[in-house]
Amino acid sequence: MTFNKLLIANRGEIAIRIARAASDLNINTVSMYSNDDKSSLHIRDTDETFRLDGNGVPGYLDIDNIIRIARESGADSIHPGYGFLAENAEFAKRCQKEGIVFIGPNIETLELFGDKGRARLAAKDADVPIPEGLEGPVTVESASAFFNTLPQGSGMMLKAIAGGGGRGTRSISNSSEIERLFKRCQSEAKRSFGNPDLYVEQLIENARHIEVQIIGDNFGNVTHLWERECSIQRRYQKLVEVAPAPFITESLRRKIIESAMNLAKSVDYSNLGTFEFLAFQSTQSEYDSFVFIEGNARLQVEHTVTEEVTGVDIVQSQIKLAGGASLTEIGLDADKPTIVRGYAIQNRINCETISGSGQVKPSAGKITTYIPPEGPGIRTDGFAYSGYETSMAFDSLIAKLICHSNSNSFLDAVTRSKQALKEFEISGIETNIEFHLKLMSHPDFLSGNITTNFLDDNLPELIPDCPSTNQNSVPTGKTTDRGLTHTR
């Protein structure tokens, strides 16, 4: 099936990314914007644009309005991007009812992975290790009872059943916190996903966040596009992503990917998805154990680094697969994964201020200068420009800086990223560029001594304008550390 016109049910940089992919496939595109988002660059990159009713995020969540725009524009397909309605099975059902192709996994897959509790059970059925937990929905009483079964000193995670991205998620180390944080998670989950239900898992500390990019067709064929390292995160939201993961053993890499493939095959996964794992040390020597934590049945913010190291246009692949193409027809082989070349790093550039105490707040204002870096191996996915006024009504992400080095040294990619960060000119608003520079100069980041707690544990050293040694230096020369080179 060949699509004639694609409606992009999203905004900002991901809407621009989708528009460009569709244009390369000779597909006309339609954008949409809320009343307070008409100055965003994404509406200039499509053939047509339509105004949504309402302001801010709610405008982009109005299914009836989006379907109306699809009808009026004559769109035969909709790409939801990420966030908003990307994992909403009801939206996909509505598209199907209207005869519009939803660019993403099928409805059954969306329903399965949209319920994190059901996804845990699916992983367990596929012999994929999962943390101890209750699939939910849990109550304060059942969550408390589960907490009391954990080994002394262990913590518990409260998580929203219907979503991710850190929303509706809290860690609990003391039983006295359960009732208060339970109510907070419920409220946040209801506001973010329309569903207050929660589940619980044992907290795994000092872990690394490793995720696998899965891709499948409608004929039962599934493959992977390797893995990403996503341990640099704050409040369970990622800030830096790397492909491939530079500091895990080949044995652990193989086991995690095999588990991801087993799960994908067991559920007949179609189109694009990401399976996320926590890797941890079962001994004091190395990271050798792992558990599955969730699956995201959509395009990820960090798909960019996988594109850079594999050469696969993931968004175009999504569109082609939704149109009925097989993996072979889009240039992928279910029995032979694509080759990985070098390392790619993504830095998420956010509009935010970081106080001396480490408190992070979104910032807004009029951008007076916006000049992204250019050059070999440098890619910027953004939607701002000089004169653009940012809004607190939306996510603080303003741009994604992706730097790729064909070298098999992770440090070469770091060097390129740091130089690009220094060249990125944004004025008029506060951003976290200086924060990224300090982070990428930290010796533990450079040596791979990182976990999901890294930012919390090292925040005083990373706050801009506080003393920091060797801010602009990166180790040079050859290294024999197994984590810094790869041969795939």
NORRA-V269061 format. One record per residue. N is the residue number from 1. PSI is psi in whole degrees, 0 to 359 (NA if undefined). NEAR is the number of other C-alpha atoms within 10 Angstrom. D_FIRST is the distance of its C-alpha to the first C-alpha in Angstrom with 2 decimals. Layout:
N/PSI/NEAR/D_FIRST
N/PSI/NEAR/D_FIRST
//
This chain:
1/133/9/0.00
2/127/14/3.80
3/143/18/6.50
4/323/15/9.70
5/131/21/12.26
6/126/29/13.07
7/130/32/16.34
8/108/29/18.41
9/60/25/20.60
10/190/26/23.26
11/179/26/25.90
12/211/22/27.83
13/325/23/26.98
14/329/23/23.84
15/320/28/22.38
16/318/23/23.28
17/315/18/21.80
18/319/25/18.35
19/319/27/18.70
20/320/18/19.56
21/316/19/16.71
22/320/24/14.17
23/320/17/16.37
24/337/11/16.31
25/11/15/12.54
26/37/13/13.38
27/127/17/12.12
28/148/18/14.91
29/152/24/16.61
30/130/25/18.95
31/170/25/21.85
32/157/25/24.43
33/146/25/28.04
34/169/19/30.96
35/327/14/34.21
36/19/16/35.79
37/20/24/32.95
38/350/16/32.61
39/1/17/34.07
40/141/19/31.52
41/339/19/29.92
42/334/27/26.34
43/348/25/26.33
44/349/13/27.17
45/8/18/24.19
46/167/23/21.53
47/329/14/21.02
48/158/14/22.24
49/148/20/24.23
50/144/18/25.53
51/135/18/28.62
52/156/22/28.68
53/142/15/31.73
54/172/16/34.05
55/159/14/35.10
56/205/17/34.30
57/318/17/32.13
58/327/13/32.32
59/327/21/30.45
60/0/21/27.38
61/1/18/27.64
62/97/16/27.64
63/316/17/24.56
64/318/11/25.50
65/319/16/25.85
66/317/24/22.54
67/322/20/20.72
68/316/12/22.91
69/320/21/21.85
70/317/25/18.12
71/312/14/19.00
72/325/10/21.37
73/342/17/19.15
74/23/15/16.10
75/136/21/13.97
76/1/19/10.68
77/155/24/10.94
78/129/25/14.20
79/121/24/15.49
80/355/26/18.98
81/226/25/20.44
82/162/19/23.50
83/197/17/26.32
84/247/19/26.29
85/15/21/23.56
86/328/23/21.60
87/20/26/22.92
88/107/20/23.48
89/328/20/22.20
90/324/14/23.35
91/317/21/21.19
92/322/25/18.07
93/319/16/19.32
94/319/15/19.82
95/315/21/16.31
96/317/14/15.10
97/324/10/17.85
98/0/13/16.83
99/26/11/13.22
100/134/21/12.25
101/126/21/10.24
102/120/25/13.03
103/97/27/12.52
104/188/26/14.91
105/162/28/16.33
106/170/19/16.09
107/318/17/18.86
108/320/14/21.21
109/319/21/21.22
110/319/22/21.87
111/320/19/24.66
112/306/19/26.17
113/350/25/26.44
114/346/22/27.18
115/101/21/30.38
116/332/25/32.25
117/314/24/34.68
118/323/17/32.13
119/322/23/30.61
120/315/24/34.15
121/322/15/34.51
122/319/18/31.22
123/317/24/32.50
124/318/15/35.83
125/333/12/34.37
126/13/18/32.63
127/32/12/36.07
128/129/21/35.18
129/140/18/38.33
130/158/19/38.48
131/157/17/41.38
132/141/15/43.87
133/183/20/42.92
134/129/17/42.24
135/336/18/38.71
136/184/19/39.94
137/138/15/40.08
138/161/18/43.57
139/172/15/46.62
140/321/15/49.32
141/314/11/51.42
142/327/15/48.93
143/319/25/47.99
144/319/18/51.72
145/319/12/52.33
146/317/18/49.62
147/321/24/51.11
148/345/14/54.47
149/348/9/53.18
150/151/15/52.16
151/148/9/54.58
152/134/8/57.09
153/351/7/55.84
154/156/16/52.16
155/177/19/49.88
156/147/25/47.04
157/129/20/43.71
158/130/24/42.74
159/147/27/38.99
160/132/31/36.68
161/325/27/34.58
162/6/25/31.71
163/185/27/31.36
164/214/21/32.40
165/21/13/33.19
166/352/16/36.89
167/134/22/36.93
168/27/28/38.98
169/132/26/40.26
170/146/21/43.93
171/145/19/46.06
172/126/19/49.29
173/352/15/52.34
174/135/12/54.94
175/336/14/54.95
176/345/10/56.58
177/346/12/53.35
178/308/21/51.13
179/316/14/51.72
180/313/10/51.47
181/332/18/48.30
182/313/22/46.72
183/321/14/47.07
184/317/16/45.74
185/318/21/42.62
186/314/21/42.02
187/316/17/42.39
188/319/18/40.09
189/319/25/37.40
190/317/18/37.67
191/322/13/37.44
192/324/17/34.51
193/356/19/32.37
194/12/12/33.90
195/117/16/35.18
196/358/21/38.68
197/144/22/38.50
198/159/29/39.61
199/171/23/39.96
200/149/29/42.34
201/155/21/42.46
202/135/21/45.28
203/127/20/45.43
204/111/20/45.00
205/165/15/46.90
206/46/16/46.99
207/161/21/43.43
208/144/26/40.69
209/111/24/37.18
210/131/26/34.68
211/152/27/30.96
212/132/26/28.23
213/117/24/24.65
214/144/25/22.37
215/133/26/18.72
216/162/26/16.80
217/187/28/13.57
218/13/19/12.73
219/15/13/14.75
220/7/15/18.08
221/132/19/18.38
222/142/25/20.09
223/184/24/21.91
224/159/25/23.81
225/41/24/24.40
226/200/23/28.12
227/168/25/30.22
228/149/25/31.70
229/121/20/35.23
230/35/25/35.40
231/338/26/39.04
232/98/23/40.10
233/157/19/39.60
234/127/15/41.65
235/43/15/41.73
236/16/16/38.81
237/132/15/36.66
238/147/19/35.79
239/328/21/37.24
240/135/22/36.71
241/146/27/34.11
242/138/28/34.38
243/137/31/32.16
244/174/29/33.14
245/120/25/35.93
246/344/22/39.06
247/39/21/41.81
248/156/20/40.86
249/156/14/41.86
250/328/12/39.52
251/314/9/40.46
252/319/16/39.39
253/312/19/36.14
254/316/13/35.30
255/319/15/36.29
256/315/28/34.26
257/320/23/31.07
258/318/15/31.72
259/318/22/32.19
260/317/27/28.96
261/320/22/27.08
262/317/17/29.03
263/315/23/28.13
264/316/27/24.40
265/324/17/24.36
266/335/13/26.60
267/10/15/24.26
268/53/18/20.97
269/134/27/19.83
270/152/26/16.15
271/217/25/14.93
272/147/26/17.99
273/163/24/21.58
274/130/24/25.19
275/127/24/28.10
276/141/22/31.49
277/155/25/34.82
278/126/26/38.46
279/138/25/40.47
280/170/20/44.22
281/120/15/47.46
282/343/11/48.91
283/183/9/51.84
284/357/8/53.34
285/311/7/52.03
286/168/13/48.27
287/110/19/44.97
288/0/17/44.27
289/160/16/42.95
290/160/25/39.90
291/150/19/38.30
292/135/24/34.85
293/326/20/34.96
294/164/24/31.48
295/140/27/27.73
296/111/25/25.59
297/66/27/22.07
298/177/24/20.83
299/138/26/21.03
300/153/16/24.74
301/322/17/26.95
302/18/22/28.02
303/338/18/24.70
304/318/26/26.06
305/327/24/28.72
306/320/26/26.38
307/318/18/24.25
308/320/25/27.53
309/342/24/28.89
310/339/20/25.81
311/8/13/24.10
312/126/17/20.72
313/102/15/18.85
314/322/20/18.21
315/317/23/16.44
316/321/18/13.90
317/317/24/13.54
318/312/25/13.03
319/315/26/10.17
320/317/23/8.39
321/320/25/9.50
322/335/25/8.43
323/2/18/4.71
324/5/14/6.09
325/154/18/8.00
326/167/21/11.64
327/318/23/14.70
328/321/11/15.69
329/338/13/12.66
330/11/16/13.48
331/18/10/17.11
332/153/20/18.63
333/120/16/20.84
334/336/16/21.61
335/352/10/25.07
336/98/9/25.99
337/151/13/25.61
338/159/19/25.20
339/143/13/28.51
340/133/21/30.14
341/113/20/32.05
342/205/23/34.83
343/148/30/34.87
344/142/30/33.21
345/135/30/34.80
346/127/24/33.53
347/124/25/36.16
348/116/23/35.23
349/113/22/37.23
350/151/19/38.31
351/105/23/40.49
352/160/19/43.37
353/144/20/47.09
354/116/18/48.81
355/170/12/52.44
356/336/13/55.25
357/356/9/55.07
358/4/14/51.40
359/130/10/50.11
360/130/13/46.66
361/141/12/45.77
362/148/17/42.84
363/158/17/44.00
364/159/19/43.00
365/187/16/44.13
366/125/15/43.45
367/121/18/42.28
368/332/15/44.68
369/132/17/43.36
370/100/16/39.94
371/99/13/39.63
372/154/20/37.27
373/157/16/38.24
374/168/12/36.74
375/174/9/37.07
376/133/9/35.78
377/12/16/34.03
378/128/19/34.10
379/133/19/31.14
380/118/19/31.55
381/106/18/28.83
382/181/21/30.59
383/10/22/30.63
384/174/23/34.33
385/166/18/36.53
386/124/14/40.20
387/348/14/41.10
388/137/18/38.44
389/118/17/39.98
390/164/21/38.68
391/138/17/38.66
392/354/12/39.99
393/345/13/37.50
394/174/13/34.74
395/149/13/34.51
396/353/19/36.91
397/124/18/34.41
398/333/18/34.59
399/157/20/33.14
400/121/24/32.10
401/117/23/33.96
402/121/26/32.37
403/132/29/34.53
404/135/27/33.74
405/131/24/36.30
406/348/16/35.60
407/150/14/39.01
408/11/18/39.38
409/123/19/41.83
410/323/28/40.74
411/332/24/43.65
412/322/20/42.25
413/323/22/39.21
414/315/23/41.68
415/315/20/43.69
416/319/20/40.74
417/317/26/39.72
418/319/23/43.28
419/319/14/43.67
420/321/23/40.47
421/319/20/41.70
422/328/14/45.00
423/348/13/43.32
424/113/18/41.12
425/114/14/43.00
426/123/18/42.56
427/160/15/45.49
428/335/16/46.27
429/161/17/44.85
430/137/18/45.58
431/176/22/43.03
432/24/19/43.18
433/315/22/43.08
434/325/18/46.70
435/314/18/46.00
436/320/23/43.28
437/316/21/45.76
438/318/21/48.40
439/314/24/46.03
440/0/24/44.89
441/354/22/48.54
442/131/21/49.61
443/327/15/50.92
444/325/13/49.33
445/318/15/45.85
446/331/17/46.50
447/356/16/47.77
448/15/16/45.14
449/67/11/47.65
450/152/19/45.27
451/182/21/44.14
452/348/23/42.46
453/2/18/46.00
454/312/19/46.51
455/318/19/46.26
456/320/14/48.54
457/337/11/51.04
458/15/13/51.21
459/317/16/50.70
460/327/15/54.17
461/347/17/53.51
462/350/24/50.14
463/128/23/51.14
464/146/22/51.27
465/11/12/54.80
466/158/10/56.41
467/136/10/58.14
468/135/15/55.88
469/145/11/56.85
470/44/10/55.02
471/321/15/52.36
472/15/15/51.01
473/143/13/51.73
474/132/17/49.45
475/141/14/51.02
476/172/9/50.79
477/175/7/51.40
478/155/10/50.15
479/152/12/49.82
480/2/7/49.88
481/127/10/48.32
482/335/12/45.59
483/346/17/43.37
484/351/21/43.31
485/157/19/41.73
486/160/19/38.91
487/2/8/37.94
488/NA/10/34.36
//
